[in-house]
Amino acid sequence: MGDMVIVAYRPKAGCDGDLLELVKDHVPFLRRLGMATDRPALAMKGKDGVIVEVFEWKAGAIESAHENSDVQALWARYAVVCDYVPLHEFP
């Protein structure tokens, strides 16, 4: 069994489209690396533009992702276009 995660992203000014493109390819990218399960992923956009993503990492993959240069490069792209929103701050 994997690890279900919920992540919220607030796009930076003018980066809505770029963030949406990243989210569309995020889980398929992780699957190609063998890090995400085949469980259907969900992505939703709130009224304030925050995107919430729900997906499942394969067991142990979260730790591996922190050492994977491809994942690190993807996360760097996210850092350019959005800020992470702690779930307790999300309406």
HELIX and SHEET records of a PDB file:
HELIX    1   1 ASP A   16  ARG A   32  1                                  17    
HELIX    2   2 ALA A   61  ALA A   65  1                                   5    
HELIX    3   3 SER A   69  VAL A   81  1                                  13    
HELIX    4   4 LEU A   87  GLU A   89  5                                   3    
SHEET    1   A 4 LEU A  42  LYS A  45  0                                        
SHEET    2   A 4 ILE A  51  TRP A  57 -1                                        
SHEET    3   A 4 ASP A   3  PRO A  11 -1                                        
SHEET    4   A 4 CYS A  82  TYR A  84 -1                                        
END                                                                             
